[in-house]
Amino acid sequence: MPKYQMVFDTVKGDVRHSVDIDDTETLDQVLEEILWDLKERGSKLRQGQPQVVCNNQSLDFSLPLPAQGVYPNDVLRVSTIAIVG
């Protein structure tokens, strides 16, 4: 299974974590579990809607990573978009 490097923008600062994501899986399918594991390790994202960026491009949660030009060992930055209102 391909391994990706994720950098999470948490309330305590950046946290790096390697994750396995299959070539056919989407972020919609795996991100909730990844964020749960992050929380179990004592870190959590800032409040807001999660976003994932790779190579200065915001990723589509409904498409597999390779279909978006993202490959094993690429660094994915996970942060949040503030919800206004």
C-alpha positions in Angstrom: 0.0 0.0 0.0 1.4 3.4 -0.9 2.7 5.6 2.0 2.2 9.4 2.0 3.7 12.0 4.3 1.1 14.2 5.9 1.7 17.4 7.8 -1.2 18.4 10.0 -1.7 22.1 11.1 -2.8 21.3 14.7 -3.6 23.6 17.6 -0.1 22.9 19.0 1.7 23.4 15.7 2.7 21.2 12.8 2.6 17.4 13.3 4.1 15.0 10.7 2.7 11.5 10.2 3.1 8.8 7.5 -0.1 7.2 6.3 -1.0 4.3 4.0 -3.6 5.2 1.4 -4.5 2.7 -1.3 -4.3 3.9 -5.0 -8.1 3.5 -5.3 -9.1 5.1 -2.0 -10.3 8.7 -1.8 -9.8 11.3 1.0 -13.5 11.1 1.6 -13.0 7.4 2.5 -9.9 7.7 4.7 -9.5 11.2 6.1 -11.9 10.8 9.0 -10.0 7.7 10.3 -6.7 9.5 9.8 -7.9 12.5 11.8 -9.3 10.1 14.5 -5.8 8.5 14.8 -4.2 12.0 15.1 -6.6 12.9 17.9 -5.9 9.6 19.7 -2.2 10.5 19.6 -3.0 13.8 21.4 -3.3 16.3 18.5 -6.2 17.8 16.7 -6.8 20.2 13.9 -7.9 23.8 14.3 -11.7 24.4 14.1 -13.1 24.5 10.6 -13.5 22.4 7.4 -10.5 20.2 6.6 -8.6 20.9 3.4 -5.7 18.9 1.9 -3.0 20.6 -0.3 -0.2 19.0 -2.3 2.2 20.9 -4.5 0.2 24.1 -3.9 -3.0 22.5 -5.2 -6.1 21.9 -3.1 -7.1 18.2 -3.5 -10.5 16.9 -4.4 -11.7 14.6 -1.6 -13.8 12.5 -4.1 -10.9 11.5 -6.4 -8.1 9.0 -5.7 -4.7 10.7 -5.1 -2.9 9.3 -8.2 -5.8 10.7 -10.4 -4.8 14.1 -9.0 -1.1 13.7 -9.7 -0.2 12.8 -6.1 2.2 9.9 -5.6 3.7 7.9 -2.8 6.1 10.0 -0.6 4.5 13.3 -1.7 3.8 15.6 1.2 0.1 16.4 1.9 -0.6 19.4 4.1 -3.8 19.0 6.1 -5.2 22.2 7.6 -8.7 23.8 8.0 -10.7 26.5 6.3 -12.4 28.7 8.9 -16.2 28.6 8.7 -17.6 32.1 8.8 -21.1 32.8 10.0 
